Amino acid sequence: MASTLLRNSINGLINLPRKSPFSGHRNLTANSQQNPLPSTEFNFAEYRATKVNQINKALDEAVVPSQNTPPILHEAMRYTLQAGGKRFAPTLCIASCELVGGNESLAMPMACALEMMVASAVILDDLPCTDNDDLRRGKPANHKVFGEGISVLASQALSFLAIEHFETKTKGEISSDRLVRAVVELCSALGSKGAVAGQVADINSEGKEVSLSELEFIHRNKTGKIVETSVVCGVLVGGGNDVEIEMIRKYGKCMGLAYQVWDDILDETGNTEELGKKAGKDLVRNKATYPKLMGVDESKKYARELVVEAKEELSYFDSTMAAPLYHIANFVVSRSH
């Protein structure tokens, strides 16, 4: 019951219709009726491994020493950026670009920019004044290695580099209008209307009674916005029109919330070695989580419902082109870290 009521509440808050009001462009609805599910022959493990390798290579080339960059700042920037991870946001970006006919090379500058923004946010999240984490991705947090001052500056530098990298590497490849729209999406997702808003609400909620709607606001902004903007920017760069952008935005909204709900579950049920960060820290800090408010089983059910809704939006695209995003959705609620 709790899961159903919450789902209805979320649908109202973020305007997620069960059926898309759009039709006609690229015969999307016809495609969904003919072949609603991706081919079972799609090898997601291979696709993901290939994309992660390409993303890692591009990131390595994107952050290089400079005469004007103090060596310790460069090292701190690369430390978190090269610490591994799922590369979830950049993979979503590339898959979304490919969904509308774009290609990996066109999407890669934005994919790198997104991962730089993720790294920037991770550094700040781990600071003693925010989440106070000593471990990230199985390694000491940035501030434990470089100190808080250098870590804050590295975070800032990564944010600015993200925009610079995308603009300089994409200029001339897409229209100026699309470039500006993508930058606005990126900044909005990470700023006072997105991740920063979610982080502030998260800090202010510690040790307090938090409602499901308040928790949804935190998760939808702190984590969900970067997932949403990853797919929207991918479609923007790939040449998608406004109809396709809004379809993929709905996919991203559901996926972003599902991702964080599952993270809440893993924090309570996983272990530190597997997660690569300290398990159970939310309970220790008395933070609001979905398992705390709904229980683990209902939280799993809710996350899976969100994934089902996300995949419904993909049914309006060509099933072959949508296969990576379909499998990424399944991955979100089956992962162990």
C-alpha positions as CSV (number, residue, x, y, z in Angstrom):
1,M,0.0,0.0,0.0
2,A,2.8,2.4,0.9
3,S,4.5,1.8,-2.3
4,T,1.4,2.4,-4.4
5,L,0.5,5.6,-2.6
6,L,4.0,6.9,-2.9
7,R,4.2,6.1,-6.6
8,N,0.9,8.0,-7.2
9,S,2.3,10.9,-5.2
10,I,5.6,11.0,-7.2
11,N,3.7,10.8,-10.5
12,G,1.8,13.9,-9.5
13,L,4.9,15.7,-8.4
14,I,7.0,15.1,-11.4
15,N,4.3,14.7,-14.0
16,L,4.9,11.2,-15.3
17,P,2.0,10.1,-17.5
18,R,1.6,6.4,-18.0
19,K,1.2,7.1,-21.7
20,S,3.1,9.7,-23.7
21,P,1.0,12.4,-25.3
22,F,3.4,12.6,-28.2
23,S,3.2,10.6,-31.4
24,G,4.2,10.8,-35.0
25,H,7.9,11.8,-35.0
26,R,10.0,9.1,-36.5
27,N,6.9,6.8,-36.2
28,L,7.9,6.2,-32.6
29,T,4.5,4.8,-31.5
30,A,4.4,2.4,-34.4
31,N,7.8,1.1,-33.5
32,S,6.7,0.5,-30.0
33,Q,3.7,-1.5,-31.1
34,Q,5.8,-3.7,-33.5
35,N,8.7,-4.4,-31.2
36,P,8.1,-3.2,-27.6
37,L,11.1,-5.0,-26.0
38,P,14.8,-5.0,-27.0
39,S,16.4,-8.1,-28.4
40,T,17.5,-10.6,-25.9
41,E,20.7,-11.0,-28.0
42,F,22.0,-7.6,-26.8
43,N,25.1,-8.1,-24.7
44,F,24.9,-5.4,-22.0
45,A,28.0,-6.6,-20.1
46,E,30.1,-6.1,-23.2
47,Y,28.4,-2.8,-24.1
48,R,29.0,-1.4,-20.7
49,A,32.6,-2.6,-20.4
50,T,33.4,-1.1,-23.8
51,K,31.8,2.2,-23.0
52,V,33.6,2.4,-19.6
53,N,36.9,1.7,-21.2
54,Q,36.4,4.5,-23.8
55,I,35.2,6.9,-21.1
56,N,38.2,6.2,-18.9
57,K,40.5,6.8,-21.9
58,A,38.8,10.1,-22.7
59,L,38.9,11.3,-19.1
60,D,42.6,10.5,-18.9
61,E,43.2,12.7,-22.0
62,A,40.9,15.4,-20.8
63,V,42.7,16.2,-17.5
64,V,46.4,16.8,-18.3
65,P,49.1,18.8,-16.6
66,S,49.3,22.5,-17.3
67,Q,51.9,25.1,-16.6
68,N,49.3,27.2,-14.8
69,T,48.0,24.3,-12.7
70,P,49.8,23.6,-9.4
71,P,50.8,19.9,-9.5
72,I,49.0,19.1,-6.2
73,L,45.7,20.6,-7.6
74,H,46.1,18.5,-10.8
75,E,46.8,15.4,-8.7
76,A,43.8,16.0,-6.5
77,M,41.5,16.5,-9.5
78,R,42.7,13.3,-11.2
79,Y,42.7,11.3,-7.9
80,T,38.9,11.2,-7.6
81,L,38.2,11.3,-11.4
82,Q,40.4,8.2,-11.9
83,A,39.3,6.3,-8.8
84,G,37.1,4.0,-10.9
85,G,33.4,3.8,-10.4
86,K,30.4,2.7,-12.5
87,R,30.7,5.7,-15.0
88,F,26.9,5.6,-14.8
89,A,26.2,9.2,-15.9
90,P,28.5,9.2,-18.9
91,T,27.3,5.8,-20.1
92,L,23.7,7.1,-19.9
93,C,24.7,10.1,-21.9
94,I,26.3,8.1,-24.7
95,A,23.5,5.6,-24.8
96,S,20.9,8.5,-25.1
97,C,22.9,10.1,-27.8
98,E,23.0,6.9,-29.8
99,L,19.2,6.5,-29.1
100,V,18.4,9.3,-31.5
101,G,21.1,8.6,-34.1
102,G,24.2,10.2,-32.6
103,N,27.4,8.4,-31.9
104,E,29.9,7.9,-29.1
105,S,32.5,10.5,-30.4
106,L,29.8,13.2,-30.5
107,A,28.6,12.4,-27.0
108,M,32.0,11.9,-25.4
109,P,32.8,15.5,-24.4
110,M,29.5,15.8,-22.6
111,A,30.0,12.3,-21.1
112,C,33.4,13.5,-19.7
113,A,31.9,16.7,-18.4
114,L,29.2,14.8,-16.6
115,E,31.8,12.5,-14.9
116,M,33.8,15.6,-13.9
117,M,30.7,17.0,-12.3
118,V,30.1,13.8,-10.5
119,A,33.6,13.7,-9.2
120,S,33.3,17.3,-8.1
121,A,30.1,16.5,-6.2
122,V,31.7,13.3,-4.7
123,I,34.6,15.3,-3.2
124,L,32.2,17.8,-1.5
125,D,29.9,15.0,-0.3
126,D,32.7,13.3,1.5
127,L,33.9,16.3,3.4
128,P,33.5,16.3,7.2
129,C,31.1,19.2,7.0
130,T,28.7,17.3,4.7
131,D,28.6,13.5,4.7
132,N,31.9,13.0,6.5
133,D,33.0,9.9,4.6
134,D,36.6,8.6,4.8
135,L,36.2,6.0,2.1
136,R,35.1,6.3,-1.5
137,R,35.3,3.6,-4.2
138,G,37.5,1.5,-1.9
139,K,40.1,4.3,-1.5
140,P,40.6,7.1,1.0
141,A,38.4,10.1,0.3
142,N,40.0,13.0,-1.5
143,H,40.2,15.2,1.7
144,K,41.9,12.4,3.6
145,V,44.7,12.4,1.0
146,F,45.0,16.1,0.1
147,G,43.4,18.0,3.0
148,E,40.1,19.8,3.0
149,G,41.3,23.0,1.4
150,I,42.9,21.4,-1.6
151,S,39.8,19.1,-2.0
152,V,37.4,22.0,-2.1
153,L,39.5,23.7,-4.7
154,A,39.8,20.5,-6.8
155,S,36.1,20.2,-6.7
156,Q,35.7,23.7,-8.0
157,A,38.3,23.2,-10.7
158,L,36.6,20.0,-11.9
159,S,33.2,21.9,-12.3
160,F,34.7,24.6,-14.4
161,L,36.8,22.2,-16.4
162,A,33.7,20.2,-17.2
163,I,32.0,23.2,-18.9
164,E,35.2,24.3,-20.6
165,H,35.9,20.8,-21.9
166,F,32.4,20.3,-23.3
167,E,32.3,23.7,-25.0
168,T,35.7,23.5,-26.6
169,K,35.5,19.9,-27.8
170,T,31.9,20.2,-29.1
171,K,32.0,23.7,-30.6
172,G,31.3,23.3,-34.4
173,E,30.0,19.8,-34.0
174,I,26.5,20.8,-32.9
175,S,24.5,24.0,-33.2
176,S,25.2,26.9,-30.8
177,D,21.6,26.6,-29.6
178,R,22.1,23.0,-28.6
179,L,25.4,23.7,-27.0
180,V,23.9,26.4,-24.8
181,R,20.9,24.3,-23.9
182,A,23.1,21.5,-22.8
183,V,25.3,23.8,-20.7
184,V,22.2,25.2,-19.0
185,E,20.9,21.7,-18.3
186,L,24.2,20.7,-16.8
187,C,24.5,23.8,-14.6
188,S,20.9,23.6,-13.5
189,A,21.2,20.0,-12.5
190,L,24.2,20.6,-10.2
191,G,23.3,24.1,-8.9
192,S,20.8,25.6,-6.5
193,K,17.9,24.0,-8.4
194,G,19.4,20.5,-8.4
195,A,22.1,18.7,-6.5
196,V,23.0,21.6,-4.2
197,A,19.4,22.0,-3.2
198,G,19.2,18.3,-2.5
199,Q,22.4,18.4,-0.4
200,V,21.2,21.4,1.6
201,A,17.9,19.6,2.3
202,D,19.8,16.4,3.2
203,I,22.0,18.3,5.7
204,N,19.1,20.1,7.3
205,S,17.1,16.9,7.7
206,E,19.6,14.9,9.8
207,G,18.2,13.8,13.1
208,K,14.8,15.0,12.2
209,E,11.5,13.4,11.3
210,V,11.3,13.4,7.5
211,S,8.2,12.7,5.4
212,L,8.2,10.6,2.2
213,S,7.6,13.7,0.1
214,E,10.6,15.5,1.8
215,L,12.8,12.5,1.2
216,E,11.8,12.3,-2.4
217,F,12.8,16.0,-2.8
218,I,16.2,15.2,-1.4
219,H,16.8,12.2,-3.6
220,R,15.3,13.6,-6.7
221,N,17.6,16.6,-6.5
222,K,20.8,15.3,-4.8
223,T,21.2,12.3,-7.1
224,G,18.3,12.3,-9.5
225,K,19.0,15.5,-11.3
226,I,22.4,14.3,-12.6
227,V,20.8,11.2,-14.0
228,E,18.1,13.2,-15.7
229,T,20.5,15.7,-17.2
230,S,22.8,12.8,-18.4
231,V,20.1,11.5,-20.7
232,V,18.7,14.9,-21.7
233,C,22.1,16.2,-22.7
234,G,22.8,13.0,-24.6
235,V,19.6,13.4,-26.7
236,L,20.4,17.1,-27.1
237,V,23.9,16.5,-28.4
238,G,22.6,13.6,-30.6
239,G,20.1,15.8,-32.5
240,G,16.9,14.7,-30.8
241,N,13.9,17.0,-31.0
242,D,11.8,18.5,-28.2
243,V,9.4,15.5,-28.2
244,E,12.3,13.0,-27.7
245,I,13.9,15.2,-25.1
246,E,10.8,15.2,-22.9
247,M,10.3,11.5,-23.3
248,I,13.9,10.8,-22.2
249,R,13.5,13.3,-19.4
250,K,10.7,11.3,-17.9
251,Y,12.9,8.2,-18.2
252,G,15.7,10.1,-16.4
253,K,13.4,11.3,-13.6
254,C,12.3,7.8,-12.8
255,M,15.8,6.3,-13.1
256,G,17.4,9.0,-10.9
257,L,15.0,8.3,-8.1
258,A,15.2,4.5,-8.5
259,Y,19.0,4.7,-8.4
260,Q,19.0,6.5,-5.1
261,V,16.3,4.3,-3.5
262,W,18.4,1.3,-4.4
263,D,21.5,3.1,-2.9
264,D,19.5,3.5,0.3
265,I,18.8,-0.2,0.3
266,L,22.4,-1.1,-0.3
267,D,23.6,1.1,2.5
268,E,21.5,-0.9,4.9
269,T,22.0,-4.4,3.5
270,G,25.5,-4.2,1.9
271,N,29.0,-4.4,3.3
272,T,31.8,-1.9,3.2
273,E,34.1,-4.0,1.1
274,E,31.5,-4.6,-1.6
275,L,30.2,-1.0,-1.6
276,G,33.6,0.6,-1.7
277,K,32.4,3.0,1.0
278,K,31.3,2.7,4.6
279,A,28.1,0.7,4.9
280,G,25.4,1.6,7.4
281,K,26.5,5.2,7.7
282,D,22.9,6.5,7.1
283,L,21.7,4.6,10.1
284,V,24.6,5.8,12.2
285,R,23.9,9.5,11.3
286,N,20.1,9.0,11.7
287,K,19.4,10.1,8.2
288,A,16.1,9.5,6.5
289,T,16.1,6.7,3.9
290,Y,13.5,4.8,2.0
291,P,14.2,1.6,4.0
292,K,13.8,3.5,7.2
293,L,10.4,4.9,6.2
294,M,9.1,2.0,4.1
295,G,11.1,-1.0,5.0
296,V,13.6,-2.8,2.7
297,D,11.0,-5.0,0.8
298,E,8.7,-2.1,0.0
299,S,11.7,0.1,-1.0
300,K,12.8,-2.6,-3.4
301,K,9.3,-2.9,-4.8
302,Y,9.1,0.9,-5.3
303,A,12.5,1.1,-7.0
304,R,11.4,-1.6,-9.4
305,E,8.1,0.2,-10.1
306,L,10.1,3.3,-11.0
307,V,12.2,1.3,-13.4
308,V,9.1,-0.2,-15.1
309,E,7.8,3.4,-15.6
310,A,11.2,4.5,-17.0
311,K,11.2,1.6,-19.5
312,E,7.7,2.5,-20.6
313,E,9.0,5.8,-22.0
314,L,11.6,3.8,-24.1
315,S,8.7,1.9,-25.8
316,Y,8.2,4.9,-28.0
317,F,11.7,4.7,-29.5
318,D,13.2,2.0,-31.8
319,S,13.7,-1.0,-29.6
320,T,17.2,-1.8,-31.0
321,M,18.4,1.7,-30.4
322,A,16.8,1.7,-26.9
323,A,18.3,-1.6,-25.8
324,P,21.3,-0.1,-23.8
325,L,19.0,2.2,-21.8
326,Y,16.5,-0.7,-21.2
327,H,19.3,-2.8,-19.8
328,I,20.8,0.0,-17.8
329,A,17.4,0.4,-16.1
330,N,17.5,-3.3,-15.1
331,F,21.0,-2.9,-13.9
332,V,20.0,-0.1,-11.5
333,V,17.8,-2.4,-9.4
334,S,20.0,-5.6,-9.6
335,R,23.4,-4.1,-8.7
336,S,25.2,-5.0,-5.5
337,H,27.2,-1.8,-5.2
